[in-house]
């Protein structure tokens, strides 16, 4: 077998493979003999069909099968011989398929880039330092009260923070448009969930009052039918309601599973949860900085196939999060492409780091991760055993643990400084 490879630009390679005719012909003859042993043709007893007749009836199909298999097997042999790492399936174009002549074909494909890691020492990392204050806990408890608030009807004009229950009908050029009608729709004044013209037009409205509003839809409004157009609405307020926060009594505490210990127990549990969230956010910030540093020091030219595969995976994940099962409704690929390129690049760089530095997965940490995943189930021990029996899940957990170990390897060699911040600043609340 003769093999030659040339660069076709960037990461694309063009490989020409020539296979001796004897190899193909011998395999075709061997298969035809096997076919002849069982062939059933009119006028001949099974197994007694002359080879000339067998070749006439089956030769074309058998030769096509052999050529396909030979191209696949020789392509695999050739890339191993040339020490190439294809990044996707090849595009194979036969050059010569004529019987009695050498089989020749050209395979075009992309390869993964050669990586020589740089900048592994001294990646700049800014570690945020913060704690959970009593004021932070107070704010969180206020949020919990707000989330469990009730709406009570009031006999007064609506004001900021009130909820107005409305019926409405909207027209553009005298015609009701799609989405322009609603019954018993709640609108919280000041929440910013409605168009500014619509929400401001409800200020001071009272229960039973009817109003006419003019609303201008912005040019970038998601619905193209109404974007940039003016609409007239007729609105009737069914009710005006004010938010009533619950008292932090036993009933309130019970909503959060606190049966004993009172408010202090709830504060302690809230504080512990906030601390866990804070630490997780700081770890995520540090990880991001480490990986950003690795990417900046090691820019890569990326093959297209793995990036497109990652884009597709992200599109499908997006559908799943939205609860959509119809795969024909995939969102556009472009919003995912930059993140997909980042993931592919980091996968290559982290994989190279693990290989070069001989980082091995910590089995103890894998066990801990499995136990964490099983902890929320009724029988954690049984669930942990079930998870460990799932080979695909275990591979995923091992990969995640190994990648985290690689990040920690880089962090140990990073240039880390610290800055004091508040809980709210770090959490973005």
C-alpha positions in Angstrom: 0.0 0.0 0.0 1.3 3.4 -1.0 0.4 6.5 1.0 1.1 10.2 0.4 -0.1 13.1 2.5 -0.2 16.8 1.7 -1.5 19.8 3.6 -4.5 21.4 1.9 -4.6 24.5 4.0 -4.9 25.0 7.8 -5.7 21.7 9.5 -7.0 20.0 6.3 -5.1 17.1 4.9 -5.3 15.3 1.6 -4.1 11.7 1.7 -3.8 9.6 -1.4 -3.8 5.9 -0.9 -3.0 3.2 -3.5 -3.8 -0.4 -2.9 -2.5 -3.2 -5.1 -5.1 -4.7 -7.4 -4.1 -8.2 -6.2 -5.4 -7.5 -2.7 -8.8 -6.4 -4.0 -9.1 -9.1 -6.6 -8.1 -11.9 -4.1 -10.7 -10.8 -1.7 -13.4 -10.5 -4.4 -12.5 -14.0 -5.6 -12.6 -15.5 -2.1 -16.1 -14.0 -1.5 -17.4 -15.1 -4.8 -16.3 -18.7 -4.0 -18.2 -18.4 -0.7 -21.3 -17.1 -2.5 -21.0 -19.9 -5.1 -21.3 -22.5 -2.3 -24.8 -21.4 -1.4 -26.0 -19.6 -4.5 -29.4 -20.7 -5.8 -29.8 -19.9 -9.5 -32.4 -21.3 -11.9 -31.1 -24.4 -13.8 -28.3 -25.1 -11.3 -28.1 -27.2 -8.2 -27.1 -25.3 -5.0 -23.3 -25.2 -4.8 -22.8 -26.3 -8.4 -23.1 -22.9 -10.1 -20.1 -22.3 -12.4 -17.8 -19.5 -11.1 -18.3 -17.6 -14.4 -22.0 -17.5 -13.8 -21.5 -16.6 -10.1 -19.3 -13.7 -11.2 -21.8 -12.5 -13.8 -24.6 -12.4 -11.2 -22.8 -11.3 -8.1 -19.5 -9.9 -9.2 -20.5 -6.2 -9.3 -22.1 -6.2 -5.9 -19.3 -8.2 -4.2 -16.7 -5.9 -5.7 -18.4 -2.8 -4.5 -18.6 -4.2 -1.0 -15.0 -5.2 -1.0 -13.8 -1.8 -2.3 -15.8 0.0 0.4 -14.4 -2.2 3.2 -10.8 -2.0 1.8 -11.0 1.8 1.6 -12.2 2.0 5.2 -9.6 -0.4 6.5 -6.7 1.0 4.5 -7.7 4.6 5.6 -7.4 3.5 9.2 -4.0 1.8 8.5 -2.8 4.8 6.6 -3.6 7.4 9.3 -1.9 5.2 11.9 1.2 4.8 9.7 1.3 8.6 9.2 0.6 9.3 12.8 -2.4 11.5 12.0 -5.3 12.4 14.3 -8.4 13.0 12.2 -10.9 15.4 13.8 -13.8 14.1 11.8 -14.8 11.6 9.2 -13.0 11.8 5.8 -14.4 12.7 2.5 -13.3 9.8 0.2 -13.1 10.2 -3.5 -12.1 7.2 -5.6 -9.5 7.8 -8.3 -9.5 4.4 -9.8 -11.9 1.5 -9.3 -11.3 -0.4 -12.5 -11.0 -4.1 -12.1 -7.5 -5.4 -12.6 -5.9 -2.0 -11.7 -4.7 -0.7 -8.4 -7.4 0.8 -6.2 -6.6 4.4 -5.6 -8.5 7.0 -3.7 -8.1 10.4 -2.1 -9.3 11.0 1.5 -9.7 14.7 2.6 -10.1 15.4 6.3 -9.2 17.8 9.2 -6.7 16.9 11.9 -6.4 18.1 15.5 -3.7 20.7 16.0 -0.3 19.9 17.3 -0.1 21.4 20.8 2.9 22.5 22.7 1.7 24.0 26.0 3.0 27.4 27.1 2.3 29.7 30.0 1.5 27.1 32.6 3.3 29.0 35.3 2.1 32.3 36.8 -1.4 32.6 35.4 -2.8 35.7 37.0 -5.7 34.9 39.3 -7.7 37.4 41.5 -9.3 35.5 44.4 -12.3 37.2 46.0 -12.5 37.2 49.7 -15.9 37.7 51.3 -18.2 36.5 54.1 -21.9 36.3 54.9 -22.8 39.2 57.2 -25.9 39.5 59.4 -27.2 42.2 57.0 -26.8 39.7 54.1 -28.9 37.1 56.1 -31.5 39.8 56.8 -31.8 40.6 53.1 -32.1 36.9 52.2 -34.9 36.4 54.8 -36.6 39.5 53.3 -36.3 37.8 49.9 -37.9 34.6 51.3 -40.7 36.6 52.7 -41.2 38.4 49.4 -41.3 35.1 47.5 -44.0 33.9 49.9 -46.0 37.1 49.9 -49.8 37.1 49.4 -51.8 39.6 47.3 -54.7 41.3 49.1 -57.3 43.4 47.3 -57.3 47.1 48.2 -59.9 49.9 47.5 -57.6 52.6 46.3 -55.7 53.7 43.2 -52.8 51.4 42.1 -49.3 52.5 43.1 -45.8 51.3 42.6 -45.4 47.7 43.8 -49.1 46.9 43.6 -50.5 44.1 41.4 -53.3 45.0 39.0 -55.5 42.2 37.5 -56.6 43.4 34.0 -58.5 42.3 30.9 -57.2 44.0 27.8 -57.7 44.0 24.0 -55.2 45.6 21.6 -55.6 46.8 18.0 -53.2 47.8 15.3 -54.8 49.6 12.4 -58.2 48.6 13.8 -57.5 44.8 13.9 -56.8 42.7 17.0 -53.3 41.3 16.7 -51.9 37.9 17.8 -51.3 38.1 21.6 -53.2 41.3 21.8 -56.0 40.0 24.1 -55.8 38.8 27.7 -58.1 37.9 30.6 -57.3 38.3 34.3 -53.6 39.1 33.5 -51.6 40.1 36.6 -49.3 43.1 36.2 -47.0 44.3 39.0 -46.3 48.0 38.7 -42.6 48.7 38.7 -41.6 45.1 37.9 -40.7 46.1 34.3 -42.2 43.0 32.8 -44.5 44.9 30.4 -43.7 47.6 27.9 -43.1 51.0 29.6 -46.0 52.7 27.8 -48.4 49.9 28.9 -47.2 49.7 32.6 -47.1 53.5 33.1 -50.6 53.7 31.8 -51.9 51.6 34.7 -50.6 54.0 37.4 -53.4 55.2 39.6 -56.0 52.9 38.1 -58.8 51.6 40.4 -60.8 48.3 40.4 -63.6 48.5 37.8 -62.0 51.4 35.9 -61.6 51.2 32.1 -58.9 53.0 30.2 -57.6 53.5 26.7 -53.8 53.4 26.1 -51.5 54.1 23.2 -48.5 51.8 23.2 -45.5 52.0 20.9 -43.7 48.6 20.2 -40.0 49.0 19.8 -38.4 48.1 16.5 -36.5 45.2 18.0 -39.6 43.7 19.7 -39.4 39.8 19.4 -42.7 39.6 17.5 -42.1 40.9 14.0 -45.9 41.3 13.5 -46.0 44.3 15.9 -42.3 45.5 16.0 -42.1 49.2 15.4 -45.8 49.7 15.3 -48.3 51.7 17.5 -51.2 49.9 19.1 -54.3 51.0 21.0 -55.4 49.1 24.0 -58.7 49.1 25.9 -58.0 48.0 29.5 -60.3 47.2 32.4 -59.0 46.6 35.9 -60.6 43.8 37.7 -58.7 44.3 41.0 -55.9 46.3 42.6 -53.9 44.3 45.1 -51.1 45.1 47.5 -48.3 42.8 48.5 -48.6 41.5 52.1 -45.5 39.9 53.5 -45.9 36.9 55.8 -44.9 37.1 59.5 -41.9 35.0 60.4 -44.0 32.8 62.6 -44.2 29.0 63.1 -46.2 28.6 59.8 -43.5 30.6 57.9 -40.7 28.5 59.5 -42.5 25.3 58.7 -42.4 26.2 55.0 -38.6 25.7 55.2 -38.6 22.6 57.3 -37.8 24.3 60.6 -39.9 22.6 63.3 -37.6 23.4 66.2 -35.1 26.1 67.0 -37.3 29.0 65.8 -36.0 31.9 63.8 -32.4 31.4 64.9 -32.4 27.9 63.4 -33.7 29.3 60.1 -31.1 32.0 60.1 -28.4 29.4 60.7 -29.6 27.2 57.9 -29.9 30.2 55.5 -26.4 31.4 56.5 -24.9 28.0 55.8 -26.6 27.8 52.4 -25.5 31.3 51.5 -21.9 30.4 52.5 -22.0 27.3 50.3 -23.3 29.3 47.4 -20.6 32.0 48.0 -17.8 29.5 48.1 -19.1 27.8 44.9 -19.2 31.1 43.1 -15.7 32.0 44.2 -14.4 28.6 43.0 -16.2 29.2 39.7 -14.6 32.6 39.3 -11.2 31.2 40.0 -11.7 28.3 37.6 -12.8 30.7 34.9 -9.7 32.9 35.4 -7.3 29.8 35.3 -8.9 28.5 32.1 -8.9 32.0 30.5 -5.2 32.3 31.2 -4.6 28.9 29.6 -6.5 29.9 26.5 -4.8 33.2 26.2 -1.3 31.6 26.4 -2.2 28.8 24.0 -4.3 30.1 21.0 -5.4 27.2 18.8 -6.6 26.7 15.3 -9.6 24.5 15.6 -11.0 21.9 13.3 -14.6 22.5 12.2 -16.1 19.0 12.9 -15.7 18.9 16.7 -16.9 22.5 17.0 -20.1 21.8 15.0 -20.7 18.7 17.1 -20.4 20.8 20.2 -22.8 23.4 18.8 -25.3 20.7 18.0 -25.0 19.3 21.6 -25.6 22.8 23.0 -28.6 23.3 20.8 -30.2 20.0 22.0 -29.4 20.9 25.6 -31.2 24.2 25.1 -34.3 22.4 23.8 -34.2 20.0 26.7 -34.0 22.8 29.3 -37.1 24.3 27.6 -38.9 21.0 27.8 -39.2 20.7 24.0 -38.8 17.2 22.5 -39.2 18.1 18.8 -35.6 18.1 17.4 -36.8 20.0 14.3 -37.1 23.1 16.5 -33.5 23.5 17.3 -32.5 27.2 18.0 -30.1 28.9 15.5 -26.5 27.7 15.8 -24.7 31.0 15.8 -25.4 32.1 19.5 -23.7 28.8 20.6 -20.6 28.9 18.3 -18.3 31.0 20.5 -18.9 28.9 23.6 -18.6 25.8 21.6 -15.2 26.9 20.3 -14.1 27.7 23.9 -15.2 24.2 25.1 -13.4 22.4 22.2 -10.2 24.4 22.7 -10.2 23.9 26.5 -10.9 20.2 26.0 -7.8 19.9 23.8 -5.6 22.0 26.1 -6.7 20.2 29.3 -6.3 16.8 27.7 -2.7 17.7 26.6 -1.9 19.0 30.1 -3.2 15.8 31.7 -1.2 13.7 29.2 2.1 15.7 29.5 2.0 15.9 33.3 0.8 12.4 33.9 -2.2 13.5 36.0 -4.2 10.5 37.1 -7.8 10.5 38.3 -8.3 10.5 42.0 -10.6 7.6 42.7 -11.4 8.9 46.2 -12.7 12.2 44.7 -14.8 10.2 42.2 -16.4 8.3 45.1 -17.1 11.5 46.9 -18.7 13.0 43.8 -20.9 9.9 43.4 -22.0 10.2 47.0 -22.8 13.8 46.5 -25.1 13.0 43.6 -26.8 10.3 45.6 -27.2 12.3 48.8 -30.6 13.8 47.9 -32.3 10.4 47.3 -34.3 8.5 49.8 -31.7 5.7 50.0 -28.4 7.3 49.2 -26.4 4.1 49.5 -28.6 2.2 47.0 -28.5 5.1 44.6 -24.7 5.4 44.8 -24.5 1.7 43.9 -26.8 2.3 41.0 -24.8 5.2 39.8 -21.5 3.3 40.0 -23.0 0.6 37.9 -23.7 3.1 35.1 -20.5 3.0 33.0 -21.4 6.1 30.9 -22.1 8.2 34.0 -18.9 7.0 35.7 -16.9 8.0 32.7 -18.5 11.4 32.8 -17.7 11.8 36.5 -14.2 10.6 36.1 -13.6 13.1 33.3 -15.0 16.0 35.3 -12.8 15.1 38.4 -9.7 14.7 36.2 -10.4 18.1 34.6 -10.7 19.7 38.0 -7.5 18.1 39.1 -5.8 19.7 36.0 -7.3 23.1 36.9 -5.9 22.7 40.5 -2.5 21.8 39.0 -2.5 25.1 37.2 -3.8 27.0 40.2 -0.9 25.7 42.4 1.4 27.4 39.9 -0.7 30.6 39.4 0.1 34.1 40.6 -2.8 34.5 43.0 -3.8 37.8 44.6 -6.8 38.6 46.8 -9.4 41.3 46.9 -12.1 42.0 49.5 -15.6 42.1 48.2 -19.1 41.9 49.6 -21.4 39.0 49.3 -23.8 40.9 47.1 -21.0 42.0 44.7 -19.8 38.4 44.3 -23.2 36.9 43.9 -24.5 39.7 41.7 -27.6 40.5 43.8 
